[in-house]
Amino acid sequence: VILYVRGSFVPDSQAVISVLDRGFLYGDAVYETVRSAGGKILFWSDHEQRLHHSAHLLGIDIGPGSPDPLAILKELLGRNDLADARLRLVVTRGAGDRDQLTGFVPSWVVLCEPFTPPGEEFYAAGIRAVRVATVRNAVASLNPEIKSCNLLNNSLARREAIARDAQEGVMLNPQGFLAEGAFSNLFWVDAGGRLSTPALSVGILPGVTRQKVLLVARRAGLTVREVEARPEELDAAREIFLTSTSWEVLGVTTWNGSPVGDGREGARARSLRAALRRLYDEPGESR
Ligand SMILES: Cc1ncc(COP(=O)(O)O)c(C=O)c1O
């Protein structure tokens, strides 16, 4: 495949970056994972806004004079002859004076790979998730709102989950409230049928998919709560599901080793995924 590295479109075998780049040395970089479907970048303006927000919080300058990310994404789709793809846009601080923190020119890198969502059987079966001991970064340490390439917190949580034969690990925040998955946002349906998700105030990534699922759920007239909740709430949940750009809406059918509901995907997850997919085609949502 063809990738984009610092101004050039190159085959992946030639896509290289300096070892002096702070993205490599420190994870000092921001990123977005986006999808295209039928050649359109899904929810682009939301991803673009979050990219700018992340860069702003780290003081990485992606203002005027920077590359046009949407143009690069489109160019990559064209050069790779792909309509349905997953693309990863990375902007590092670049290389510079490590003591004075000056002289940086951000490095823009965009990866691209073919992507088709998993089939209905995968969604019907759902996945196993566990509560992990790894605690989500404190807001005052490394704000989870920043979508940064410093992903060790997430990676440790995912490793813990895999070691326990699960596909995703759910982290608590330092105060013991439910936060999010290693690479996904968390939702559940309680015994009363209310849809719940951790509030942004808990200290989580403001997922684009999370926001869109909240939108379609409210439009459908569901009762939705954004809450600071204890993990015990999940043990009593009728349905649990996770959201992300890649997974869309994916049911957790085994929670900490026990079946959730009847052990198959729940009705809420299924209908919200369908509603999310309909949103892709709404004017203004995809570019
Ligand atoms: C920690 C974390 N939470 C949530 C998400 C889901 O975010 P989005 O829906 O924007 O893909 C991700 C995506 O990678 C993530 O890394």
The ligand as a Gaussian input file, in Angstrom:
#p B3LYP/6-31G(d) Opt

LIG

0 1
 C       -9.302000       4.853000      24.755000
 C      -10.276000       4.892000      23.621000
 N      -11.571000       5.123000      23.902000
 C      -12.489000       5.167000      22.917000
 C      -12.155000       4.954000      21.583000
 C      -13.225000       5.032000      20.520000
 O      -13.166000       6.282000      19.880000
 P      -13.795000       6.521000      18.418000
 O      -15.238000       6.164000      18.520000
 O      -13.589000       7.967000      18.169000
 O      -13.049000       5.633000      17.479000
 C      -10.817000       4.726000      21.254000
 C      -10.461000       4.516000      19.841000
 O       -9.392000       4.064000      19.517000
 C       -9.858000       4.687000      22.293000
 O       -8.563000       4.472000      22.019000

